[in-house]
Amino acid sequence: MPKRVLQGTVVSDKGEKTIVVKVERRFTHPVMKKTVRRSKNYHAHDEANSAKVGQTVFIEECRPFSKLKTWKLVEGEAAPSTEAGEAA
């Protein structure tokens, strides 16, 4: 079974080797037929402490590292908007 990969924004990097990533999903409301945005925070393992607040990153499902951490940062991949923001 393939591992899920999500894209989100880092909202916290305070923990040691841990980041908190906010992932936003959009869907059409079944009754109102209006596009609704829902977000959820995921704790992810960041071995190198490389991610900073505000970066857009990819996280991948993995074995549990702790009670809350069942995701890890995908190394070597950064979202295109992150690189464009730093270059400007």
HTML snippet that shows the backbone in 3Dmol.js (N, CA, C, O; Angstrom):
<script src="https://3Dmol.org/build/3Dmol-min.js"></script>
<div id="view" style="width:600px;height:400px;position:relative"></div>
<script>
const pdb = `
ATOM      1  N   MET A   1       0.846  -1.179   0.000  1.00  0.00           N
ATOM      2  CA  MET A   1       0.000   0.000   0.000  1.00  0.00           C
ATOM      3  C   MET A   1       0.893   1.243   0.000  1.00  0.00           C
ATOM      4  O   MET A   1       1.804   1.347   0.821  1.00  0.00           O
ATOM      5  N   PRO A   2       0.641   2.183  -0.911  1.00  0.00           N
ATOM      6  CA  PRO A   2       1.502   3.371  -0.973  1.00  0.00           C
ATOM      7  C   PRO A   2       1.298   4.276   0.235  1.00  0.00           C
ATOM      8  O   PRO A   2       0.217   4.326   0.822  1.00  0.00           O
ATOM      9  N   LYS A   3       2.360   4.986   0.590  1.00  0.00           N
ATOM     10  CA  LYS A   3       2.295   5.897   1.721  1.00  0.00           C
ATOM     11  C   LYS A   3       1.714   7.229   1.269  1.00  0.00           C
ATOM     12  O   LYS A   3       2.024   7.721   0.184  1.00  0.00           O
ATOM     13  N   ARG A   4       0.879   7.798   2.106  1.00  0.00           N
ATOM     14  CA  ARG A   4       0.278   9.087   1.769  1.00  0.00           C
ATOM     15  C   ARG A   4       1.321  10.195   1.890  1.00  0.00           C
ATOM     16  O   ARG A   4       2.156  10.172   2.794  1.00  0.00           O
ATOM     17  N   VAL A   5       1.271  11.154   0.987  1.00  0.00           N
ATOM     18  CA  VAL A   5       2.140  12.319   1.033  1.00  0.00           C
ATOM     19  C   VAL A   5       1.234  13.547   1.010  1.00  0.00           C
ATOM     20  O   VAL A   5       0.373  13.681   0.141  1.00  0.00           O
ATOM     21  N   LEU A   6       1.441  14.445   1.982  1.00  0.00           N
ATOM     22  CA  LEU A   6       0.639  15.656   2.087  1.00  0.00           C
ATOM     23  C   LEU A   6       1.534  16.881   1.965  1.00  0.00           C
ATOM     24  O   LEU A   6       2.717  16.834   2.303  1.00  0.00           O
ATOM     25  N   GLN A   7       0.958  17.979   1.478  1.00  0.00           N
ATOM     26  CA  GLN A   7       1.684  19.242   1.381  1.00  0.00           C
ATOM     27  C   GLN A   7       1.052  20.222   2.360  1.00  0.00           C
ATOM     28  O   GLN A   7      -0.171  20.329   2.450  1.00  0.00           O
ATOM     29  N   GLY A   8       1.904  20.939   3.094  1.00  0.00           N
ATOM     30  CA  GLY A   8       1.394  21.897   4.059  1.00  0.00           C
ATOM     31  C   GLY A   8       2.427  22.932   4.421  1.00  0.00           C
ATOM     32  O   GLY A   8       3.533  22.945   3.881  1.00  0.00           O
ATOM     33  N   THR A   9       2.055  23.806   5.346  1.00  0.00           N
ATOM     34  CA  THR A   9       2.916  24.898   5.792  1.00  0.00           C
ATOM     35  C   THR A   9       3.357  24.647   7.223  1.00  0.00           C
ATOM     36  O   THR A   9       2.552  24.271   8.076  1.00  0.00           O
ATOM     37  N   VAL A  10       4.636  24.859   7.478  1.00  0.00           N
ATOM     38  CA  VAL A  10       5.171  24.675   8.831  1.00  0.00           C
ATOM     39  C   VAL A  10       4.671  25.820   9.709  1.00  0.00           C
ATOM     40  O   VAL A  10       4.884  26.989   9.390  1.00  0.00           O
ATOM     41  N   VAL A  11       4.002  25.481  10.819  1.00  0.00           N
ATOM     42  CA  VAL A  11       3.502  26.498  11.744  1.00  0.00           C
ATOM     43  C   VAL A  11       4.305  26.553  13.031  1.00  0.00           C
ATOM     44  O   VAL A  11       4.223  27.532  13.773  1.00  0.00           O
ATOM     45  N   SER A  12       5.101  25.484  13.312  1.00  0.00           N
ATOM     46  CA  SER A  12       5.931  25.480  14.506  1.00  0.00           C
ATOM     47  C   SER A  12       7.137  24.578  14.293  1.00  0.00           C
ATOM     48  O   SER A  12       7.023  23.489  13.731  1.00  0.00           O
ATOM     49  N   ASP A  13       8.305  25.052  14.753  1.00  0.00           N
ATOM     50  CA  ASP A  13       9.515  24.228  14.715  1.00  0.00           C
ATOM     51  C   ASP A  13      10.206  24.258  16.067  1.00  0.00           C
ATOM     52  O   ASP A  13      11.424  24.100  16.148  1.00  0.00           O
ATOM     53  N   LYS A  14       9.435  24.460  17.129  1.00  0.00           N
ATOM     54  CA  LYS A  14       9.984  24.604  18.479  1.00  0.00           C
ATOM     55  C   LYS A  14      10.523  23.293  19.042  1.00  0.00           C
ATOM     56  O   LYS A  14      11.494  23.299  19.798  1.00  0.00           O
ATOM     57  N   GLY A  15       9.904  22.172  18.680  1.00  0.00           N
ATOM     58  CA  GLY A  15      10.313  20.888  19.249  1.00  0.00           C
ATOM     59  C   GLY A  15      11.638  20.397  18.681  1.00  0.00           C
ATOM     60  O   GLY A  15      12.030  20.768  17.574  1.00  0.00           O
ATOM     61  N   GLU A  16      12.315  19.565  19.448  1.00  0.00           N
ATOM     62  CA  GLU A  16      13.563  18.955  18.987  1.00  0.00           C
ATOM     63  C   GLU A  16      13.225  17.861  17.976  1.00  0.00           C
ATOM     64  O   GLU A  16      12.577  16.874  18.323  1.00  0.00           O
ATOM     65  N   LYS A  17      13.658  18.033  16.735  1.00  0.00           N
ATOM     66  CA  LYS A  17      13.411  17.096  15.629  1.00  0.00           C
ATOM     67  C   LYS A  17      11.922  16.922  15.346  1.00  0.00           C
ATOM     68  O   LYS A  17      11.506  15.875  14.850  1.00  0.00           O
ATOM     69  N   THR A  18      11.123  17.930  15.653  1.00  0.00           N
ATOM     70  CA  THR A  18       9.686  17.873  15.422  1.00  0.00           C
ATOM     71  C   THR A  18       9.205  19.176  14.796  1.00  0.00           C
ATOM     72  O   THR A  18       9.619  20.260  15.206  1.00  0.00           O
ATOM     73  N   ILE A  19       8.331  19.064  13.804  1.00  0.00           N
ATOM     74  CA  ILE A  19       7.678  20.238  13.242  1.00  0.00           C
ATOM     75  C   ILE A  19       6.174  19.995  13.255  1.00  0.00           C
ATOM     76  O   ILE A  19       5.716  18.852  13.264  1.00  0.00           O
ATOM     77  N   VAL A  20       5.416  21.083  13.258  1.00  0.00           N
ATOM     78  CA  VAL A  20       3.965  21.001  13.158  1.00  0.00           C
ATOM     79  C   VAL A  20       3.587  21.595  11.806  1.00  0.00           C
ATOM     80  O   VAL A  20       3.933  22.738  11.505  1.00  0.00           O
ATOM     81  N   VAL A  21       2.878  20.819  10.998  1.00  0.00           N
ATOM     82  CA  VAL A  21       2.536  21.215   9.635  1.00  0.00           C
ATOM     83  C   VAL A  21       1.025  21.346   9.524  1.00  0.00           C
ATOM     84  O   VAL A  21       0.288  20.426   9.878  1.00  0.00           O
ATOM     85  N   LYS A  22       0.564  22.501   9.026  1.00  0.00           N
ATOM     86  CA  LYS A  22      -0.867  22.722   8.807  1.00  0.00           C
ATOM     87  C   LYS A  22      -1.192  22.336   7.368  1.00  0.00           C
ATOM     88  O   LYS A  22      -0.667  22.922   6.422  1.00  0.00           O
ATOM     89  N   VAL A  23      -2.073  21.331   7.216  1.00  0.00           N
ATOM     90  CA  VAL A  23      -2.485  20.853   5.898  1.00  0.00           C
ATOM     91  C   VAL A  23      -3.927  21.290   5.679  1.00  0.00           C
ATOM     92  O   VAL A  23      -4.797  21.029   6.510  1.00  0.00           O
ATOM     93  N   GLU A  24      -4.173  21.959   4.553  1.00  0.00           N
ATOM     94  CA  GLU A  24      -5.500  22.475   4.255  1.00  0.00           C
ATOM     95  C   GLU A  24      -6.129  21.657   3.141  1.00  0.00           C
ATOM     96  O   GLU A  24      -5.480  21.361   2.139  1.00  0.00           O
ATOM     97  N   ARG A  25      -7.401  21.291   3.317  1.00  0.00           N
ATOM     98  CA  ARG A  25      -8.118  20.583   2.259  1.00  0.00           C
ATOM     99  C   ARG A  25      -9.353  21.387   1.887  1.00  0.00           C
ATOM    100  O   ARG A  25      -9.928  22.088   2.720  1.00  0.00           O
ATOM    101  N   ARG A  26      -9.746  21.280   0.647  1.00  0.00           N
ATOM    102  CA  ARG A  26     -10.916  22.007   0.150  1.00  0.00           C
ATOM    103  C   ARG A  26     -11.903  20.999  -0.421  1.00  0.00           C
ATOM    104  O   ARG A  26     -11.521  20.047  -1.101  1.00  0.00           O
ATOM    105  N   PHE A  27     -13.186  21.227  -0.128  1.00  0.00           N
ATOM    106  CA  PHE A  27     -14.211  20.341  -0.659  1.00  0.00           C
ATOM    107  C   PHE A  27     -15.503  21.124  -0.808  1.00  0.00           C
ATOM    108  O   PHE A  27     -15.664  22.193  -0.220  1.00  0.00           O
ATOM    109  N   THR A  28     -16.411  20.591  -1.589  1.00  0.00           N
ATOM    110  CA  THR A  28     -17.711  21.220  -1.790  1.00  0.00           C
ATOM    111  C   THR A  28     -18.675  20.725  -0.717  1.00  0.00           C
ATOM    112  O   THR A  28     -18.824  19.520  -0.511  1.00  0.00           O
ATOM    113  N   HIS A  29     -19.321  21.660  -0.040  1.00  0.00           N
ATOM    114  CA  HIS A  29     -20.268  21.304   1.005  1.00  0.00           C
ATOM    115  C   HIS A  29     -21.449  20.567   0.380  1.00  0.00           C
ATOM    116  O   HIS A  29     -21.978  21.005  -0.641  1.00  0.00           O
ATOM    117  N   PRO A  30     -21.871  19.441   0.985  1.00  0.00           N
ATOM    118  CA  PRO A  30     -22.909  18.625   0.351  1.00  0.00           C
ATOM    119  C   PRO A  30     -24.273  19.310   0.226  1.00  0.00           C
ATOM    120  O   PRO A  30     -25.017  19.011  -0.709  1.00  0.00           O
ATOM    121  N   VAL A  31     -24.617  20.210   1.134  1.00  0.00           N
ATOM    122  CA  VAL A  31     -25.922  20.874   1.086  1.00  0.00           C
ATOM    123  C   VAL A  31     -25.814  22.264   0.464  1.00  0.00           C
ATOM    124  O   VAL A  31     -26.605  22.622  -0.409  1.00  0.00           O
ATOM    125  N   MET A  32     -24.830  23.045   0.918  1.00  0.00           N
ATOM    126  CA  MET A  32     -24.716  24.439   0.476  1.00  0.00           C
ATOM    127  C   MET A  32     -24.049  24.586  -0.886  1.00  0.00           C
ATOM    128  O   MET A  32     -24.155  25.640  -1.514  1.00  0.00           O
ATOM    129  N   LYS A  33     -23.363  23.544  -1.351  1.00  0.00           N
ATOM    130  CA  LYS A  33     -22.658  23.552  -2.636  1.00  0.00           C
ATOM    131  C   LYS A  33     -21.625  24.671  -2.722  1.00  0.00           C
ATOM    132  O   LYS A  33     -21.357  25.200  -3.801  1.00  0.00           O
ATOM    133  N   LYS A  34     -21.059  25.019  -1.595  1.00  0.00           N
ATOM    134  CA  LYS A  34     -20.054  26.065  -1.528  1.00  0.00           C
ATOM    135  C   LYS A  34     -18.710  25.409  -1.179  1.00  0.00           C
ATOM    136  O   LYS A  34     -18.676  24.437  -0.425  1.00  0.00           O
ATOM    137  N   THR A  35     -17.616  25.931  -1.717  1.00  0.00           N
ATOM    138  CA  THR A  35     -16.303  25.388  -1.409  1.00  0.00           C
ATOM    139  C   THR A  35     -15.925  25.760   0.023  1.00  0.00           C
ATOM    140  O   THR A  35     -15.953  26.931   0.401  1.00  0.00           O
ATOM    141  N   VAL A  36     -15.572  24.747   0.810  1.00  0.00           N
ATOM    142  CA  VAL A  36     -15.242  24.935   2.216  1.00  0.00           C
ATOM    143  C   VAL A  36     -13.787  24.537   2.429  1.00  0.00           C
ATOM    144  O   VAL A  36     -13.318  23.553   1.858  1.00  0.00           O
ATOM    145  N   ARG A  37     -13.065  25.313   3.264  1.00  0.00           N
ATOM    146  CA  ARG A  37     -11.680  24.989   3.592  1.00  0.00           C
ATOM    147  C   ARG A  37     -11.616  24.456   5.014  1.00  0.00           C
ATOM    148  O   ARG A  37     -12.157  25.059   5.941  1.00  0.00           O
ATOM    149  N   ARG A  38     -10.951  23.326   5.175  1.00  0.00           N
ATOM    150  CA  ARG A  38     -10.731  22.745   6.496  1.00  0.00           C
ATOM    151  C   ARG A  38      -9.238  22.480   6.630  1.00  0.00           C
ATOM    152  O   ARG A  38      -8.584  22.061   5.675  1.00  0.00           O
ATOM    153  N   SER A  39      -8.705  22.728   7.824  1.00  0.00           N
ATOM    154  CA  SER A  39      -7.274  22.491   8.025  1.00  0.00           C
ATOM    155  C   SER A  39      -7.060  21.596   9.237  1.00  0.00           C
ATOM    156  O   SER A  39      -7.902  21.511  10.131  1.00  0.00           O
ATOM    157  N   LYS A  40      -5.908  20.931   9.239  1.00  0.00           N
ATOM    158  CA  LYS A  40      -5.559  20.041  10.328  1.00  0.00           C
ATOM    159  C   LYS A  40      -4.056  20.117  10.543  1.00  0.00           C
ATOM    160  O   LYS A  40      -3.291  20.223   9.584  1.00  0.00           O
ATOM    161  N   ASN A  41      -3.631  20.062  11.806  1.00  0.00           N
ATOM    162  CA  ASN A  41      -2.209  20.098  12.125  1.00  0.00           C
ATOM    163  C   ASN A  41      -1.672  18.681  12.293  1.00  0.00           C
ATOM    164  O   ASN A  41      -2.287  17.846  12.954  1.00  0.00           O
ATOM    165  N   TYR A  42      -0.521  18.424  11.688  1.00  0.00           N
ATOM    166  CA  TYR A  42       0.155  17.138  11.802  1.00  0.00           C
ATOM    167  C   TYR A  42       1.528  17.360  12.415  1.00  0.00           C
ATOM    168  O   TYR A  42       2.247  18.275  12.011  1.00  0.00           O
ATOM    169  N   HIS A  43       1.900  16.530  13.390  1.00  0.00           N
ATOM    170  CA  HIS A  43       3.249  16.555  13.943  1.00  0.00           C
ATOM    171  C   HIS A  43       4.102  15.638  13.076  1.00  0.00           C
ATOM    172  O   HIS A  43       3.721  14.498  12.814  1.00  0.00           O
ATOM    173  N   ALA A  44       5.259  16.133  12.628  1.00  0.00           N
ATOM    174  CA  ALA A  44       6.110  15.359  11.734  1.00  0.00           C
ATOM    175  C   ALA A  44       7.538  15.339  12.250  1.00  0.00           C
ATOM    176  O   ALA A  44       7.985  16.274  12.915  1.00  0.00           O
ATOM    177  N   HIS A  45       8.249  14.260  11.936  1.00  0.00           N
ATOM    178  CA  HIS A  45       9.634  14.087  12.354  1.00  0.00           C
ATOM    179  C   HIS A  45      10.552  14.795  11.360  1.00  0.00           C
ATOM    180  O   HIS A  45      10.462  14.568  10.154  1.00  0.00           O
ATOM    181  N   ASP A  46      11.433  15.652  11.873  1.00  0.00           N
ATOM    182  CA  ASP A  46      12.397  16.396  11.055  1.00  0.00           C
ATOM    183  C   ASP A  46      13.783  16.096  11.613  1.00  0.00           C
ATOM    184  O   ASP A  46      14.257  16.784  12.518  1.00  0.00           O
ATOM    185  N   GLU A  47      14.426  15.074  11.074  1.00  0.00           N
ATOM    186  CA  GLU A  47      15.697  14.578  11.614  1.00  0.00           C
ATOM    187  C   GLU A  47      16.771  15.649  11.676  1.00  0.00           C
ATOM    188  O   GLU A  47      17.524  15.708  12.648  1.00  0.00           O
ATOM    189  N   ALA A  48      16.858  16.497  10.659  1.00  0.00           N
ATOM    190  CA  ALA A  48      17.943  17.480  10.576  1.00  0.00           C
ATOM    191  C   ALA A  48      17.555  18.851  11.138  1.00  0.00           C
ATOM    192  O   ALA A  48      18.370  19.773  11.105  1.00  0.00           O
ATOM    193  N   ASN A  49      16.338  19.004  11.648  1.00  0.00           N
ATOM    194  CA  ASN A  49      15.838  20.315  12.094  1.00  0.00           C
ATOM    195  C   ASN A  49      16.002  21.362  11.002  1.00  0.00           C
ATOM    196  O   ASN A  49      16.402  22.492  11.281  1.00  0.00           O
ATOM    197  N   SER A  50      15.693  20.994   9.753  1.00  0.00           N
ATOM    198  CA  SER A  50      15.942  21.875   8.611  1.00  0.00           C
ATOM    199  C   SER A  50      14.752  22.768   8.261  1.00  0.00           C
ATOM    200  O   SER A  50      14.948  23.839   7.686  1.00  0.00           O
ATOM    201  N   ALA A  51      13.538  22.362   8.588  1.00  0.00           N
ATOM    202  CA  ALA A  51      12.354  23.138   8.212  1.00  0.00           C
ATOM    203  C   ALA A  51      12.167  24.331   9.140  1.00  0.00           C
ATOM    204  O   ALA A  51      12.375  24.231  10.349  1.00  0.00           O
ATOM    205  N   LYS A  52      11.774  25.453   8.561  1.00  0.00           N
ATOM    206  CA  LYS A  52      11.539  26.683   9.313  1.00  0.00           C
ATOM    207  C   LYS A  52      10.074  27.100   9.178  1.00  0.00           C
ATOM    208  O   LYS A  52       9.392  26.691   8.239  1.00  0.00           O
ATOM    209  N   VAL A  53       9.601  27.904  10.107  1.00  0.00           N
ATOM    210  CA  VAL A  53       8.217  28.371  10.123  1.00  0.00           C
ATOM    211  C   VAL A  53       7.931  29.136   8.831  1.00  0.00           C
ATOM    212  O   VAL A  53       8.721  29.980   8.409  1.00  0.00           O
ATOM    213  N   GLY A  54       6.794  28.829   8.211  1.00  0.00           N
ATOM    214  CA  GLY A  54       6.392  29.510   6.989  1.00  0.00           C
ATOM    215  C   GLY A  54       6.743  28.748   5.721  1.00  0.00           C
ATOM    216  O   GLY A  54       6.193  29.043   4.659  1.00  0.00           O
ATOM    217  N   GLN A  55       7.637  27.782   5.802  1.00  0.00           N
ATOM    218  CA  GLN A  55       8.007  26.992   4.627  1.00  0.00           C
ATOM    219  C   GLN A  55       6.866  26.069   4.221  1.00  0.00           C
ATOM    220  O   GLN A  55       6.107  25.595   5.066  1.00  0.00           O
ATOM    221  N   THR A  56       6.754  25.821   2.922  1.00  0.00           N
ATOM    222  CA  THR A  56       5.819  24.826   2.427  1.00  0.00           C
ATOM    223  C   THR A  56       6.593  23.534   2.215  1.00  0.00           C
ATOM    224  O   THR A  56       7.588  23.512   1.490  1.00  0.00           O
ATOM    225  N   VAL A  57       6.137  22.455   2.848  1.00  0.00           N
ATOM    226  CA  VAL A  57       6.878  21.194   2.836  1.00  0.00           C
ATOM    227  C   VAL A  57       5.954  20.032   2.510  1.00  0.00           C
ATOM    228  O   VAL A  57       4.730  20.158   2.548  1.00  0.00           O
ATOM    229  N   PHE A  58       6.571  18.889   2.187  1.00  0.00           N
ATOM    230  CA  PHE A  58       5.857  17.642   1.987  1.00  0.00           C
ATOM    231  C   PHE A  58       6.138  16.734   3.173  1.00  0.00           C
ATOM    232  O   PHE A  58       7.274  16.643   3.638  1.00  0.00           O
ATOM    233  N   ILE A  59       5.088  16.056   3.666  1.00  0.00           N
ATOM    234  CA  ILE A  59       5.267  15.080   4.735  1.00  0.00           C
ATOM    235  C   ILE A  59       4.715  13.745   4.256  1.00  0.00           C
ATOM    236  O   ILE A  59       3.773  13.690   3.466  1.00  0.00           O
ATOM    237  N   GLU A  60       5.327  12.663   4.756  1.00  0.00           N
ATOM    238  CA  GLU A  60       4.977  11.319   4.325  1.00  0.00           C
ATOM    239  C   GLU A  60       4.597  10.478   5.533  1.00  0.00           C
ATOM    240  O   GLU A  60       5.210  10.576   6.596  1.00  0.00           O
ATOM    241  N   GLU A  61       3.586   9.658   5.354  1.00  0.00           N
ATOM    242  CA  GLU A  61       3.134   8.755   6.410  1.00  0.00           C
ATOM    243  C   GLU A  61       4.228   7.728   6.711  1.00  0.00           C
ATOM    244  O   GLU A  61       4.887   7.235   5.795  1.00  0.00           O
ATOM    245  N   CYS A  62       4.421   7.408   7.988  1.00  0.00           N
ATOM    246  CA  CYS A  62       5.460   6.439   8.360  1.00  0.00           C
ATOM    247  C   CYS A  62       5.075   5.765   9.672  1.00  0.00           C
ATOM    248  O   CYS A  62       3.975   5.959  10.189  1.00  0.00           O
ATOM    249  N   ARG A  63       5.999   4.974  10.195  1.00  0.00           N
ATOM    250  CA  ARG A  63       5.759   4.301  11.467  1.00  0.00           C
ATOM    251  C   ARG A  63       5.650   5.344  12.583  1.00  0.00           C
ATOM    252  O   ARG A  63       6.153   6.455  12.415  1.00  0.00           O
ATOM    253  N   PRO A  64       5.021   5.033  13.699  1.00  0.00           N
ATOM    254  CA  PRO A  64       4.935   6.008  14.788  1.00  0.00           C
ATOM    255  C   PRO A  64       6.299   6.280  15.424  1.00  0.00           C
ATOM    256  O   PRO A  64       7.013   5.354  15.810  1.00  0.00           O
ATOM    257  N   PHE A  65       6.646   7.554  15.525  1.00  0.00           N
ATOM    258  CA  PHE A  65       7.848   7.966  16.245  1.00  0.00           C
ATOM    259  C   PHE A  65       7.514   8.231  17.709  1.00  0.00           C
ATOM    260  O   PHE A  65       8.357   8.049  18.588  1.00  0.00           O
ATOM    261  N   SER A  66       6.284   8.661  17.964  1.00  0.00           N
ATOM    262  CA  SER A  66       5.829   8.923  19.324  1.00  0.00           C
ATOM    263  C   SER A  66       4.298   8.886  19.316  1.00  0.00           C
ATOM    264  O   SER A  66       3.685   8.452  18.341  1.00  0.00           O
ATOM    265  N   LYS A  67       3.692   9.345  20.408  1.00  0.00           N
ATOM    266  CA  LYS A  67       2.237   9.330  20.522  1.00  0.00           C
ATOM    267  C   LYS A  67       1.564  10.135  19.401  1.00  0.00           C
ATOM    268  O   LYS A  67       0.542   9.716  18.859  1.00  0.00           O
ATOM    269  N   LEU A  68       2.143  11.286  19.062  1.00  0.00           N
ATOM    270  CA  LEU A  68       1.539  12.156  18.055  1.00  0.00           C
ATOM    271  C   LEU A  68       2.209  12.089  16.685  1.00  0.00           C
ATOM    272  O   LEU A  68       1.567  12.379  15.675  1.00  0.00           O
ATOM    273  N   LYS A  69       3.483  11.716  16.631  1.00  0.00           N
ATOM    274  CA  LYS A  69       4.236  11.786  15.377  1.00  0.00           C
ATOM    275  C   LYS A  69       4.167  10.481  14.592  1.00  0.00           C
ATOM    276  O   LYS A  69       4.808   9.493  14.952  1.00  0.00           O
ATOM    277  N   THR A  70       3.374  10.489  13.506  1.00  0.00           N
ATOM    278  CA  THR A  70       3.328   9.345  12.596  1.00  0.00           C
ATOM    279  C   THR A  70       3.609   9.796  11.168  1.00  0.00           C
ATOM    280  O   THR A  70       3.275   9.094  10.213  1.00  0.00           O
ATOM    281  N   TRP A  71       4.219  10.960  11.024  1.00  0.00           N
ATOM    282  CA  TRP A  71       4.586  11.519   9.721  1.00  0.00           C
ATOM    283  C   TRP A  71       6.042  11.941   9.780  1.00  0.00           C
ATOM    284  O   TRP A  71       6.569  12.244  10.850  1.00  0.00           O
ATOM    285  N   LYS A  72       6.696  11.959   8.613  1.00  0.00           N
ATOM    286  CA  LYS A  72       8.072  12.445   8.560  1.00  0.00           C
ATOM    287  C   LYS A  72       8.232  13.401   7.386  1.00  0.00           C
ATOM    288  O   LYS A  72       7.514  13.313   6.390  1.00  0.00           O
ATOM    289  N   LEU A  73       9.178  14.308   7.521  1.00  0.00           N
ATOM    290  CA  LEU A  73       9.470  15.288   6.485  1.00  0.00           C
ATOM    291  C   LEU A  73      10.123  14.594   5.310  1.00  0.00           C
ATOM    292  O   LEU A  73      11.041  13.794   5.492  1.00  0.00           O
ATOM    293  N   VAL A  74       9.658  14.893   4.096  1.00  0.00           N
ATOM    294  CA  VAL A  74      10.274  14.325   2.893  1.00  0.00           C
ATOM    295  C   VAL A  74      11.505  15.158   2.588  1.00  0.00           C
ATOM    296  O   VAL A  74      11.402  16.354   2.317  1.00  0.00           O
ATOM    297  N   GLU A  75      12.678  14.523   2.632  1.00  0.00           N
ATOM    298  CA  GLU A  75      13.937  15.242   2.422  1.00  0.00           C
ATOM    299  C   GLU A  75      14.153  15.533   0.941  1.00  0.00           C
ATOM    300  O   GLU A  75      13.773  14.741   0.078  1.00  0.00           O
ATOM    301  N   GLY A  76      14.769  16.681   0.660  1.00  0.00           N
ATOM    302  CA  GLY A  76      15.159  17.016  -0.708  1.00  0.00           C
ATOM    303  C   GLY A  76      14.049  17.596  -1.555  1.00  0.00           C
ATOM    304  O   GLY A  76      14.296  18.008  -2.688  1.00  0.00           O
ATOM    305  N   GLU A  77      12.822  17.641  -1.033  1.00  0.00           N
ATOM    306  CA  GLU A  77      11.719  18.195  -1.808  1.00  0.00           C
ATOM    307  C   GLU A  77      11.173  19.419  -1.096  1.00  0.00           C
ATOM    308  O   GLU A  77      10.808  19.366   0.078  1.00  0.00           O
ATOM    309  N   ALA A  78      11.123  20.512  -1.822  1.00  0.00           N
ATOM    310  CA  ALA A  78      10.504  21.728  -1.300  1.00  0.00           C
ATOM    311  C   ALA A  78       9.462  22.170  -2.308  1.00  0.00           C
ATOM    312  O   ALA A  78       9.647  21.993  -3.512  1.00  0.00           O
ATOM    313  N   ALA A  79       8.388  22.734  -1.838  1.00  0.00           N
ATOM    314  CA  ALA A  79       7.342  23.202  -2.738  1.00  0.00           C
ATOM    315  C   ALA A  79       7.862  24.394  -3.533  1.00  0.00           C
ATOM    316  O   ALA A  79       8.699  25.142  -3.028  1.00  0.00           O
ATOM    317  N   PRO A  80       7.391  24.592  -4.759  1.00  0.00           N
ATOM    318  CA  PRO A  80       7.894  25.673  -5.603  1.00  0.00           C
ATOM    319  C   PRO A  80       7.708  27.064  -5.004  1.00  0.00           C
ATOM    320  O   PRO A  80       8.551  27.936  -5.212  1.00  0.00           O
ATOM    321  N   SER A  81       6.624  27.289  -4.265  1.00  0.00           N
ATOM    322  CA  SER A  81       6.370  28.615  -3.709  1.00  0.00           C
ATOM    323  C   SER A  81       7.419  29.000  -2.666  1.00  0.00           C
ATOM    324  O   SER A  81       7.693  30.186  -2.485  1.00  0.00           O
ATOM    325  N   THR A  82       8.005  28.030  -1.982  1.00  0.00           N
ATOM    326  CA  THR A  82       9.011  28.300  -0.962  1.00  0.00           C
ATOM    327  C   THR A  82      10.265  28.889  -1.592  1.00  0.00           C
ATOM    328  O   THR A  82      10.793  29.891  -1.109  1.00  0.00           O
ATOM    329  N   GLU A  83      10.744  28.270  -2.670  1.00  0.00           N
ATOM    330  CA  GLU A  83      11.964  28.719  -3.314  1.00  0.00           C
ATOM    331  C   GLU A  83      11.781  30.086  -3.954  1.00  0.00           C
ATOM    332  O   GLU A  83      12.699  30.905  -3.930  1.00  0.00           O
ATOM    333  N   ALA A  84      10.613  30.344  -4.526  1.00  0.00           N
ATOM    334  CA  ALA A  84      10.353  31.635  -5.162  1.00  0.00           C
ATOM    335  C   ALA A  84      10.309  32.744  -4.108  1.00  0.00           C
ATOM    336  O   ALA A  84      10.761  33.859  -4.365  1.00  0.00           O
ATOM    337  N   GLY A  85       9.773  32.445  -2.933  1.00  0.00           N
ATOM    338  CA  GLY A  85       9.684  33.440  -1.866  1.00  0.00           C
ATOM    339  C   GLY A  85      11.046  33.823  -1.320  1.00  0.00           C
ATOM    340  O   GLY A  85      11.264  34.987  -0.982  1.00  0.00           O
ATOM    341  N   GLU A  86      11.977  32.865  -1.225  1.00  0.00           N
ATOM    342  CA  GLU A  86      13.287  33.147  -0.692  1.00  0.00           C
ATOM    343  C   GLU A  86      14.158  33.897  -1.707  1.00  0.00           C
ATOM    344  O   GLU A  86      15.031  34.672  -1.315  1.00  0.00           O
ATOM    345  N   ALA A  87      13.930  33.674  -3.008  1.00  0.00           N
ATOM    346  CA  ALA A  87      14.736  34.315  -4.036  1.00  0.00           C
ATOM    347  C   ALA A  87      14.407  35.794  -4.167  1.00  0.00           C
ATOM    348  O   ALA A  87      15.258  36.596  -4.550  1.00  0.00           O
ATOM    349  N   ALA A  88      13.167  36.150  -3.847  1.00  0.00           N
ATOM    350  CA  ALA A  88      12.746  37.550  -4.008  1.00  0.00           C
ATOM    351  C   ALA A  88      13.265  38.451  -2.915  1.00  0.00           C
ATOM    352  O   ALA A  88      12.991  39.651  -2.921  1.00  0.00           O
TER     353      ALA A  88
END
`;
const viewer = $3Dmol.createViewer("view");
viewer.addModel(pdb, "pdb");
viewer.setStyle({}, {cartoon: {color: "spectrum"}});
viewer.zoomTo();
viewer.render();
</script>
